[in-house]
Amino acid sequence: MQGAGAPRRRGPYSRETGALGRPGVILLTYALVTLGLTCLFMRFAIMPYLTRRLGLDSVAFGHLQTTFGALQLLGGPVLGRFADRRGARAAFTLTFLASSAFYLLLAAACSPALPGVALLYATPLPVAFMQGMPVAQMTIADLSEPQELPAALGRLGLCFGVGMIFGSLLGGTLSAMCGMQCPATVALVANLVGAVLSFTFIPVNTKGASAHDRAVPAGGPQANVFDLKAITRLLLQSGVLPVFLIKVASSLPFGLFMVMFPIVSMDFFQLDAAQAGYLMSFFGLLQMVIQGLVIGRLSRSFSERVLLQASVLGFVLVGLAMALMSDVLHFCLLMPGLVFSLCALNVVTDSMLTKAVSAADTGTMLGLCATVQPLTQTLGPTLGGLLYRSFGVPVFGHVQFAINLLVLLVLWRQPVPRKKD
């Protein structure tokens, strides 16, 4: 075993990555993530209109979204541990099969001949395992050298931007031309294709023989993927919990704002549905460029710690400006700084946390990282709504400024997590 401070060595790529080779597997991973995200944003394009057509009010829709977030919150670490113990192929295939089940229920809920409300309430059942991003991050981390990791993870931002733009356009266009059942059916077929590609071309094990042997001892029983104590112990390893808490604290205020964004865009910015869609497309384009291109280049010139401090400082400055903004133009001017801070925070903390644990636990760690967004989705409708009703839009800027200023002060004194094999 290597020393705690030595860089982790990846497994023998020719044996671990099958016929595609390491570059081919990485490229396929990016393609699978883009496919999944495109379907996700197709779903976002039809879900509010479907719930309205079925006679459900905004409160019921909020409860449904909270259920989605709670299940993903619970499923993220479990799926990450499953990926560590069973391998990337099994995890990717499970993710796409769960997504196929979801879109099958969603397509059935769109049919007038079926009990739409009951089927819509059944759609959260497979949501816990619909989390392809942490599986993709684990695969990229396993097949990338430590010095390449921030740039490799940053390129997933390109996938997110493409998925947001094309998914939103496809969802709206197909729904308008062919009805709401069409996008759900297309997403169902796309996820079945994703499951086949995953099972056929993603290698069983991307961690290398030594890491796999540590995860599953030879001749021993398979580790329990539902072992919550093992998942919790991972957070308590040296240097992990402080970075994880920074990730949660810094991103939570903006997450609350984004949960309330549909209401803010209507009430505060006075935008109609089309204008709000254009604004979200602009957000997706910025994220695609900044995370996919800018963060990777900056990571070659600056250390991860410097980029982390810059992201938190960006949140502080943007939070102060958000507290003073008065219209959508001000928000558009703030958006590049906001997106940079968000992308840098996510890429750098994910990279630091995966390097701080052994190669056998990268999936579990990234599964824990993936709980941040569902946590916001779970708390957001209640907490964000209460803040908005009581104090208005400026409160989101005040909260972001105060929390990230505190994080920045703590970060200056926080040691860098040590690498482990």
ABEGO torsion letter per residue (X at the ends): XBBAABBBBBBBAAAAAEAAEAAAAAAAAAAAAAAAAAAAAAAAAAAAAAAAAAGBBAAAAAAAAAAAAAAAAAAAAAAAAAAAAAEAAAAAAAAAAAAAAAAAAAAAAABAABBAAAAAAAAAAAAAABBAAAAAAAAAAAABBAAAAAAAAAAAAAAAAAAAAAAAAAAAAAAAAAEAAAAAAAAAAAAAAAAAAAAAABBABAAEAAAAAAABBBGBBBBBAABAAAAAAAAABBGAAAAAAAAAAAAAAAAAAAAAAAAAAAAAAGBBAAAAAAAAAAAAAAAAAAAAAAAAAAAAABBAAAAAAAAAAAAAAAAAAAAABABAAAAAAAAAAAAAAAAAAAAAAAAAAAAABBAAAAAAAAAAAAAAAAAAAAAAAAAAAAAAAAAEAAAAAAAAAAAAAAAAAAAAABBBBBBBX
